[in-house]
Amino acid sequence: MSTLRNKVQLIGNVGQDPVITNLESGKRVARLTLATNEHYKNNEGERITNTEWHTVIGWGKLADIIEGFVTKGKEIAIEGKLTSRSYEDKEGNKRYVTEVVASEILLLGGNTHEE
């Protein structure tokens, strides 16, 4: 269990086309949003869907794969770790961000859009 300290696995649909950035250092980074859905029935028996949005980051060769094969609506599985950081916005307010830094990606079925 010592290897399970910070591990995240998500399966979901890409919310928008990934943004690829080439850094001055020569490194490449891909940023995308991933929607995961949880379904349950409420007390009245109605089916409820709860959607969570996750920001996913991929570096290097993973960014290349994301650029070439991942588009809005695509169902993917990712594995990685959670990272947190803070920054100051234009108004000087401190903002906190939690992201998933992907180490692996698996392309699943075709483009799926749930209504």
C-alpha positions as CSV (number, residue, x, y, z in Angstrom):
1,M,0.0,0.0,0.0
2,S,3.0,2.4,0.3
3,T,2.8,3.0,-3.5
4,L,-0.8,4.3,-3.3
5,R,0.0,7.6,-1.6
6,N,-1.2,10.0,-4.3
7,K,-2.9,8.2,-7.1
8,V,-5.9,9.2,-9.1
9,Q,-7.8,7.3,-11.8
10,L,-10.6,8.9,-13.7
11,I,-12.8,7.9,-16.7
12,G,-14.8,10.7,-18.3
13,N,-15.4,12.9,-21.3
14,V,-13.2,15.7,-22.5
15,G,-15.1,19.0,-22.0
16,Q,-13.3,21.0,-24.7
17,D,-10.4,20.6,-27.1
18,P,-7.1,20.5,-25.2
19,V,-4.8,23.5,-25.0
20,I,-1.2,22.7,-25.9
21,T,1.5,25.1,-24.7
22,N,5.2,25.1,-25.8
23,L,7.3,26.5,-23.0
24,E,10.5,28.5,-23.4
25,S,12.4,25.5,-21.9
26,G,11.2,23.4,-24.9
27,K,8.8,21.4,-22.8
28,R,5.3,20.9,-23.9
29,V,2.2,20.8,-21.7
30,A,-1.4,19.9,-22.5
31,R,-4.3,21.1,-20.4
32,L,-7.8,19.7,-20.7
33,T,-11.0,19.5,-18.7
34,L,-12.6,16.1,-17.9
35,A,-16.2,15.5,-16.8
36,T,-17.0,12.5,-14.7
37,N,-20.6,11.5,-14.0
38,E,-22.1,9.8,-11.0
39,H,-25.7,8.5,-11.3
40,Y,-28.0,7.8,-8.4
41,K,-31.7,7.8,-7.6
42,N,-33.2,10.3,-5.2
43,N,-35.9,9.6,-2.6
44,E,-38.6,10.0,-5.3
45,G,-36.9,7.4,-7.5
46,E,-35.7,10.0,-10.1
47,R,-32.4,9.4,-11.8
48,I,-30.0,12.1,-10.8
49,T,-26.6,12.8,-12.6
50,N,-23.9,14.6,-10.7
51,T,-21.1,15.9,-12.9
52,E,-17.7,16.8,-11.5
53,W,-15.1,18.7,-13.6
54,H,-11.4,18.0,-13.3
55,T,-8.5,19.9,-14.8
56,V,-5.9,17.4,-16.3
57,I,-2.3,18.3,-17.2
58,G,-0.1,16.2,-19.4
59,W,3.6,16.9,-20.0
60,G,6.1,15.9,-22.7
61,K,5.2,12.8,-24.8
62,L,1.8,12.6,-23.1
63,A,1.1,16.2,-24.4
64,D,2.0,14.9,-27.9
65,I,-0.5,12.0,-27.6
66,I,-3.2,14.4,-26.2
67,E,-2.6,16.8,-29.1
68,G,-2.9,14.1,-31.7
69,F,-5.8,12.0,-30.4
70,V,-7.9,13.8,-27.8
71,T,-10.8,16.1,-28.8
72,K,-13.9,17.5,-27.2
73,G,-16.3,14.7,-26.2
74,K,-13.8,11.9,-26.4
75,E,-14.0,9.4,-23.6
76,I,-10.7,8.8,-21.9
77,A,-9.2,7.2,-18.8
78,I,-6.3,8.8,-17.1
79,E,-4.1,7.9,-14.2
80,G,-2.0,10.4,-12.4
81,K,-1.6,12.4,-9.1
82,L,-3.3,15.3,-7.5
83,T,-1.4,18.6,-7.2
84,S,-2.3,21.9,-5.6
85,R,-0.9,25.3,-6.3
86,S,-1.8,28.9,-5.7
87,Y,-1.4,32.1,-7.6
88,E,-2.5,35.7,-7.5
89,D,-5.1,36.9,-10.0
90,K,-5.1,40.3,-11.8
91,E,-6.9,41.9,-8.8
92,G,-4.3,40.6,-6.4
93,N,-6.6,37.9,-4.9
94,K,-4.9,34.6,-4.0
95,R,-6.5,31.7,-5.9
96,Y,-6.0,28.0,-5.2
97,V,-6.1,25.3,-8.0
98,T,-6.2,21.5,-7.7
99,E,-5.2,19.6,-10.9
100,V,-4.6,16.1,-11.9
101,V,-1.1,15.6,-13.4
102,A,-1.5,12.6,-15.8
103,S,1.1,9.9,-16.1
104,E,-0.9,7.6,-18.4
105,I,-3.9,8.1,-20.7
106,L,-6.1,5.5,-22.3
107,L,-8.3,6.4,-25.3
108,L,-11.7,4.7,-24.9
109,G,-14.8,4.5,-27.1
110,G,-15.6,7.2,-29.7
111,N,-17.0,10.6,-29.0
112,T,-19.9,10.4,-26.7
113,H,-22.2,13.2,-25.7
114,E,-24.6,12.5,-22.9
115,E,-27.8,14.7,-23.0
